[in-house]
Amino acid sequence: MKKGFTLIELIVVIAIIAVLAAIVAPNAFKAIEKGKISATIGDYKSIKTGAMAYYSDTGVWPADGTTTAGFVTDDSVSGWDGPYLEKWPPRDNWGGTYTFQNDSARDWDGDGSNDAARYISVTLIPQTVCAKINTQLDGTETNPGTTGSIQYGSNATETLYMLISQD
């Protein structure tokens, strides 16, 4: 009498493992996506806090297009008491970049004219993720997010704009 598993027993075990994997895998991928979204929101809040502290100390906003000057390194502005961030986020979770913007390139209040504002632009964000971030931060979903403090377009991959302050 040989000891071991029969072919039928092995097939049943493999089938059970496949069913469990089919149930667990989608939930695992959802958790990873939620983690990426939470990290992006956390980065935004850190940069926003750093920008506000910079403005509070110096009376001016960091320069347009900056990534580290003023936030992490001394940019020789009177009153600078940083660093305001331990480090600048090098990449978002989808491979894009964070950039601090200080310009009048967007209409934030929906009146049809561009507004002087400070905001973060984050590149290469999937449009579905933009919608989720918009819902979490603005509380409502407009598709695409063309109004409110979170804005993006309707392409599959977008630049996400997250408002810090506007005049």
C-alpha positions as CSV (number, residue, x, y, z in Angstrom):
1,M,0.0,0.0,0.0
2,K,1.5,3.3,-1.2
3,K,1.2,6.4,0.8
4,G,0.5,9.7,-1.0
5,F,-2.2,11.8,-2.6
6,T,-4.3,10.7,-5.4
7,L,-4.8,12.8,-8.5
8,I,-8.3,13.7,-7.5
9,E,-7.2,14.9,-4.1
10,L,-4.5,17.1,-5.7
11,I,-7.0,18.6,-8.2
12,V,-9.5,19.4,-5.3
13,V,-6.8,21.1,-3.3
14,I,-5.6,23.1,-6.3
15,A,-9.2,24.1,-7.1
16,I,-9.7,25.3,-3.5
17,I,-6.5,27.4,-3.7
18,A,-7.6,28.9,-7.0
19,V,-11.0,29.9,-5.6
20,L,-9.4,31.5,-2.6
21,A,-6.9,33.4,-4.8
22,A,-9.8,34.6,-7.0
23,I,-11.5,36.0,-3.9
24,V,-8.5,37.5,-2.2
25,A,-6.6,39.0,-5.2
26,P,-9.1,41.7,-6.1
27,N,-9.3,42.9,-2.5
28,A,-5.6,43.0,-2.3
29,F,-5.3,45.2,-5.4
30,K,-8.1,47.5,-4.0
31,A,-6.1,47.9,-0.8
32,I,-2.9,48.8,-2.7
33,E,-4.8,51.4,-4.8
34,K,-6.4,52.9,-1.6
35,G,-2.9,53.1,-0.1
36,K,-1.5,55.0,-3.1
37,I,-4.4,57.4,-2.9
38,S,-3.9,57.9,0.8
39,A,-0.2,58.5,0.3
40,T,-0.9,61.1,-2.4
41,I,-3.4,62.9,-0.2
42,G,-0.9,62.8,2.7
43,D,1.8,64.3,0.4
44,Y,-0.6,67.1,-0.6
45,K,-1.5,67.9,3.0
46,S,2.2,68.0,4.0
47,I,3.1,70.3,1.1
48,K,0.1,72.5,1.9
49,T,1.2,72.7,5.6
50,G,4.8,73.5,4.5
51,A,3.6,76.3,2.1
52,M,1.4,77.8,4.7
53,A,4.2,77.8,7.3
54,Y,6.6,79.3,4.7
55,Y,4.1,82.1,4.0
56,S,3.5,82.7,7.7
57,D,7.3,83.0,8.3
58,T,8.3,85.0,5.3
59,G,5.1,86.9,4.1
60,V,5.6,85.6,0.6
61,W,4.8,82.3,-1.1
62,P,7.4,79.9,-2.5
63,A,8.4,80.5,-6.2
64,D,6.3,79.1,-9.0
65,G,7.5,75.7,-10.3
66,T,9.5,74.9,-7.1
67,T,10.1,71.4,-5.8
68,T,12.5,71.9,-2.9
69,A,13.6,75.6,-2.7
70,G,12.0,77.1,0.3
71,F,10.4,73.9,1.5
72,V,13.5,71.8,2.1
73,T,16.4,74.1,1.4
74,D,17.0,77.7,2.4
75,D,16.2,80.0,-0.5
76,S,17.5,83.1,1.4
77,V,14.1,84.8,1.9
78,S,14.0,87.0,4.9
79,G,12.3,85.2,7.8
80,W,12.8,81.7,6.4
81,D,12.7,79.3,9.3
82,G,12.6,76.0,7.6
83,P,12.9,73.4,6.4
84,Y,9.2,73.1,6.2
85,L,9.3,69.5,4.7
86,E,11.8,66.8,5.7
87,K,12.1,66.0,2.0
88,W,10.1,66.8,-1.2
89,P,8.2,63.7,-2.5
90,P,10.4,62.6,-5.4
91,R,7.5,60.9,-7.4
92,D,3.9,60.2,-6.9
93,N,2.8,56.6,-6.7
94,W,2.1,56.4,-10.5
95,G,5.5,57.8,-11.5
96,G,4.6,61.5,-12.0
97,T,6.0,64.5,-10.1
98,Y,4.8,67.0,-7.6
99,T,5.3,70.7,-8.4
100,F,4.3,73.8,-6.3
101,Q,2.6,76.3,-8.6
102,N,2.2,80.0,-7.8
103,D,0.5,81.6,-10.8
104,S,-2.8,82.7,-12.4
105,A,-3.2,79.7,-14.8
106,R,-6.5,78.2,-13.5
107,D,-10.1,79.2,-12.8
108,W,-10.6,78.0,-9.2
109,D,-13.9,79.8,-8.4
110,G,-15.8,79.0,-11.6
111,D,-16.3,82.6,-12.7
112,G,-14.6,82.1,-16.1
113,S,-11.5,84.0,-15.2
114,N,-8.1,82.7,-14.0
115,D,-7.3,83.4,-10.3
116,A,-4.0,84.1,-8.6
117,A,-3.5,80.9,-6.6
118,R,-1.1,78.5,-5.0
119,Y,-1.6,74.8,-5.8
120,I,0.2,71.5,-6.3
121,S,0.2,69.9,-9.7
122,V,0.7,66.1,-9.8
123,T,1.4,64.5,-13.1
124,L,0.5,61.1,-14.5
125,I,-2.4,60.3,-12.3
126,P,-5.0,57.9,-13.7
127,Q,-8.4,59.7,-14.3
128,T,-10.2,57.2,-12.1
129,V,-7.8,58.0,-9.3
130,C,-8.3,61.8,-9.8
131,A,-12.0,61.2,-9.3
132,K,-11.5,59.3,-6.1
133,I,-9.1,62.0,-4.7
134,N,-11.6,64.7,-5.8
135,T,-14.4,62.9,-3.9
136,Q,-12.3,62.5,-0.7
137,L,-11.0,66.1,-0.6
138,D,-13.9,68.1,-2.1
139,G,-16.7,65.8,-0.8
140,T,-18.4,65.6,-4.2
141,E,-17.6,64.2,-7.6
142,T,-17.8,66.3,-10.7
143,N,-16.6,64.4,-13.7
144,P,-14.1,65.6,-14.6
145,G,-13.1,67.8,-11.7
146,T,-13.3,71.3,-13.3
147,T,-14.5,73.2,-10.3
148,G,-13.6,73.2,-6.6
149,S,-10.2,72.7,-4.9
150,I,-9.3,69.6,-6.9
151,Q,-9.3,69.8,-10.7
152,Y,-8.3,67.5,-13.5
153,G,-9.3,66.7,-17.1
154,S,-11.0,63.8,-18.8
155,N,-8.0,62.0,-20.3
156,A,-7.1,58.5,-19.2
157,T,-4.0,60.0,-17.5
158,E,-4.2,63.5,-16.1
159,T,-2.4,66.2,-14.2
160,L,-4.2,66.7,-10.9
161,Y,-4.3,70.2,-9.5
162,M,-4.9,70.6,-5.8
163,L,-5.5,74.1,-4.4
164,I,-3.6,75.4,-1.4
165,S,-4.7,79.1,-1.4
166,Q,-6.1,81.6,-3.7
167,D,-6.5,85.4,-3.7
